[in-house]
Amino acid sequence: MGATGGAVWGRTEQQDFRSRVRGTLLGVAVGDALGTPVDGTDLDGIRAAHGADGPAEMTVAHGRRGAVTHLTQLTLFSVDGLIRAQVRRDTGAWHPPTDLHRAYRRWETTQRDWGPDERRGEDGWLARQEWLYARRNPPRPLLLGLGDDTMGTPQAPKNPAEQGPEAAARSAPFGLLVGWEPQLVAQLAVECATQTHGHPTACLAAGAYAVIVQGLARGEVLDGSAQRALALLSARPGHEPVSEALRQALGAVRQGQPGPERITDLIGDGTAAGLVAAAVYCALVGEDVRHGLRLAVTHGGPSAATGALTGGLLGALHGETALPPAWLAELEGRSTVLELADDFAMEMTQGPALHGPSGSSPAWLTRYPRA
């Protein structure tokens, strides 16, 4: 099945989809950038620097305001891999996890090289963006998992003890495959998570997050999307930590005013299950995007990852116009994010007009080579 599931896209549907794609990718980046300067800072320290409600604007990290980390970088390479998978279907090859692994390996190259190598034409457009060649404290499981050509699989995962949130945090783009069946979206996210984070908690949290994003990108409500994720999880071995965390998040909505203590409780020991649950909670109780993201980063834990996960949900739910313009204005790499989002939306809605048996756009194949 193709990414559009054979759907016919009218103009209104295309515009809505494009807004949600932009919102999702910008939301991940904005949440990442808002949380990065306070990541790991205790609550007292955050409040001393930013007030009781946490950061109200972009602040400095990595030498600039609005800086993003590996969380955003890898999310963009997820998009690149999905587009390349669609383009490669023209050759008769169709195995998206392989194309995603190649994309993640291109990201890994950005963490070693000084800048893009124009001689590697098969790397495509995204890998030629110089601003991505910045090492923003990527955790060891990412570098180990993507450090060689061997691809992790559910049968032989990389880093099988790792339960961290990084795989889930790059999985929002899988939810933008709105024409796929939800169980296929979950499976793709799970398979791609095994390339760096092989523990069932990390893999199933990635799958659940992608399914929730998909529901929002289809115009559904967040609570219903989370319930669908829970139903899909129930058939998976090892789902209990993720399912229990999501149930706690949904139940916490009815337990009074949101605050850092409740978010800290949901995050727990910092596994992917806890962070996805905290993101769902922040997106549910936030009065608007700004409030939800400030909640997501104002605690003593991994603020960047919680912010990125929450931003992906809020962007898919509300679209790009709901994101705070002042935050977007300072966001690192914003033009690249927007260009990639528009390419993804165009590929998913109008791919046959860009490449196929009847002819292909040379410019498109230069951006997203079949090789």
Buried (B, 14 or more C-beta within 10 A) or exposed (E): EBBBEEBEBEEEBBEBBBBBBBBBBBBBBBBBBBBBBBBEBEBEEBBEEBEEBBBBEBBEBBEEBBBBBBBBBBBBBBBBBBBBBBBBBBEEEEEBBBBBBBBBBBBBBBBEEEEBEEEBEEBBBBBBBEEBBBEBEBBEBBBEBBBEEEBBBBEEBBBBEBBBBBBBBBBBBBBBBBBBEBBBBBBBBBBBBBBBBBBBBBBBBBBBBBBBBBBBBBEBEBEEBBBBBBEBBEEBEEBBBBBEBBBBBBEBBEEEEBBBEBBBBBBBEBBBBBBBBBBBBBBBBBEEBBBBBBBBBBBBBBBBBBBBBBBBBBBBBBBBEBBBEEBBEBBBBBEBBBBBBEBBBBBBBEBEEBBEEEEBEEEBBEBBBBE
